[in-house]
């Protein structure tokens, strides 16, 4: 009996020693593990470090680092529908003392998703409107009619409904694909109201006649689109004396905003504000 008890105590002692040794070994391994690093493209604050391609009319190509887009600390930034307007108008209420921006989506598209994609970048500059087009495309999207006057009236009425005291002027108008043609038409027909232009994926070169009074312009296409129309538009606007640049949307097909739309549009809007000619 005494021999059996001694054997059991010896076995238990060995198990305890093995457990302690295993625990110590595990702690040593944990201590030797390298510290976790931020995933590729992330900075200390988790903001993407991606950059936007910028290509000039002379064919030069550079990578422009994009600044961080801080979130609003005091009031959340969100996209909401403006009242019961039909067709719908979506709004981002940004800096109260800021400017006015309008985004026009492409054919059979929808303004809500585009506005959501760069709401923080837009809010830094002011109030963004994203009206829905006036000709339905099936159950979801819509396309733009040729009635530019009615579109201008909708935009003015929406800003007034937000409490914007007139005159409603100095608007940055942004258009994607078919929306780019309507954005240029607004700037051409109402030059005092639409003073900055962003043309994204336009189906043709921008016709310069009537756009000579623009304060600044940015031409854009996706990285997987043809670039000759963008660069031709840039050259023509520069010849007309309009401060203009071309910026490529990284990793994007036609009508897409790319993987980092906040950073891309932050770069675009900063360029427009920093390079705009004085208003009249």
Residue pairs with C-beta under 8 A, 6 or more apart in sequence:
38 44
38 46
41 48
41 49
41 50
42 48
42 49
43 49
43 68
45 68
47 68
47 69
48 260
48 263
49 65
50 66
50 250
50 259
50 260
50 263
51 63
51 64
51 65
51 66
51 250
52 63
52 64
52 66
52 247
52 248
52 249
52 250
52 263
52 264
52 267
53 61
53 62
53 63
53 64
53 223
53 247
53 248
53 250
54 61
54 62
54 63
54 64
54 245
54 246
54 247
54 248
55 61
55 62
55 227
55 230
55 231
55 246
55 247
55 248
56 234
56 245
56 246
57 231
57 234
57 235
57 238
57 246
59 231
64 247
64 267
66 260
66 263
66 264
66 266
66 267
67 263
67 266
67 267
67 270
69 120
69 121
69 124
69 262
69 263
69 266
70 120
71 77
71 120
72 120
72 123
77 92
77 94
77 119
77 120
77 123
78 92
78 119
79 90
79 91
79 92
79 112
79 115
79 116
79 119
79 130
80 90
80 91
80 93
81 88
81 89
81 90
81 91
82 88
82 89
82 90
82 91
82 129
82 158
82 161
82 162
83 161
85 154
85 158
85 161
87 131
87 132
87 133
87 134
87 142
87 154
88 111
88 112
88 131
88 132
89 111
89 129
89 130
89 131
89 132
89 154
89 158
90 111
90 112
90 115
90 129
90 130
90 131
90 132
91 115
91 127
91 128
91 129
91 130
91 158
91 162
92 115
92 119
92 122
92 123
92 127
92 128
92 130
93 123
93 127
93 162
94 122
94 123
94 124
94 125
94 126
94 127
94 128
95 123
95 124
95 125
95 126
98 124
98 125
98 126
98 127
99 125
99 126
99 127
99 170
99 171
99 172
99 273
100 126
100 127
100 129
100 159
100 164
100 168
100 170
100 171
100 172
101 122
101 125
101 126
101 127
101 128
101 129
101 171
101 172
101 173
101 174
101 269
102 128
102 129
102 130
102 131
102 155
102 171
102 172
102 173
102 174
102 183
102 186
102 194
103 111
103 114
103 115
103 122
103 128
103 129
103 130
103 174
103 175
103 176
103 179
104 111
104 130
104 131
104 133
104 144
104 173
104 174
104 175
104 176
104 179
104 180
104 182
104 183
105 111
105 114
105 130
105 132
105 133
105 176
105 177
105 179
106 176
106 177
106 178
106 179
106 180
106 201
106 255
107 137
107 141
107 143
107 144
107 177
107 178
108 137
108 138
108 141
108 142
108 143
109 133
109 141
109 142
109 176
109 177
109 179
109 255
110 132
110 140
110 141
110 142
111 130
111 131
111 132
111 133
112 130
112 132
114 130
114 176
114 257
115 122
115 128
115 130
117 257
117 261
117 262
117 265
118 257
118 261
118 262
118 264
118 265
118 266
119 128
120 262
121 261
121 262
121 263
121 265
121 266
121 269
122 128
122 265
122 269
124 266
124 269
125 172
125 269
125 273
127 159
127 162
127 164
129 155
129 158
129 159
131 151
131 154
131 155
131 158
132 142
133 141
133 142
133 143
133 144
133 145
133 179
134 142
134 144
134 145
134 147
134 150
134 151
135 142
135 143
135 144
135 145
136 142
137 143
143 178
144 151
144 178
144 179
144 181
144 182
148 182
148 185
148 186
148 189
149 189
151 182
151 186
152 186
152 189
152 190
152 193
155 168
155 171
155 186
156 168
156 193
159 168
160 166
160 168
168 193
169 192
169 193
169 195
170 193
170 195
170 196
170 215
170 279
171 193
171 194
171 195
171 196
172 194
172 195
172 196
172 197
172 198
172 269
172 272
173 183
173 186
173 187
173 194
173 196
173 197
173 198
174 183
174 197
174 198
174 200
175 181
175 182
175 183
175 184
175 197
175 198
175 199
175 200
175 202
176 200
176 201
176 255
177 200
177 201
177 202
177 203
177 254
177 255
178 203
179 200
180 199
180 200
180 201
180 202
180 203
180 206
181 202
181 203
181 204
183 194
183 197
183 198
183 199
184 197
184 199
184 202
184 206
184 207
184 211
186 193
186 194
187 194
187 195
187 197
187 210
187 211
187 214
188 207
188 209
188 210
188 211
189 210
191 210
191 211
191 213
191 214
192 213
192 280
195 213
195 214
195 215
195 276
195 279
196 214
196 215
196 216
196 217
196 272
196 276
197 211
197 214
197 216
197 217
197 218
198 217
198 218
198 220
198 268
198 272
199 206
199 217
199 218
199 219
199 220
199 230
199 233
200 220
200 221
200 249
201 220
201 221
201 222
201 225
201 254
201 255
202 219
202 229
202 230
202 233
203 229
204 229
205 229
205 232
205 233
205 236
206 217
206 219
206 233
206 236
206 237
208 236
208 237
208 239
208 240
211 217
211 237
211 240
211 242
212 240
212 241
212 242
213 280
214 237
214 242
215 242
215 243
215 276
215 277
215 278
215 279
216 242
216 243
216 244
216 271
216 272
216 275
216 276
216 277
217 237
217 242
217 243
217 244
217 272
218 244
218 245
218 246
218 247
218 268
218 271
218 272
219 230
219 231
219 233
219 234
219 237
219 244
219 245
219 246
219 247
220 230
220 246
220 247
220 248
220 249
220 268
221 227
221 229
221 230
221 248
221 249
221 254
222 248
222 249
222 252
222 253
222 254
222 255
222 256
222 258
223 248
223 249
223 250
223 251
223 252
223 258
224 251
224 252
224 253
224 254
225 252
225 253
225 254
227 246
227 248
230 246
231 246
233 244
234 244
234 245
234 246
237 244
238 244
243 275
243 276
243 277
245 271
245 275
247 264
247 267
247 268
247 271
249 256
249 257
249 258
249 264
250 258
250 259
250 260
250 264
251 258
251 259
252 258
257 264
257 265
258 264
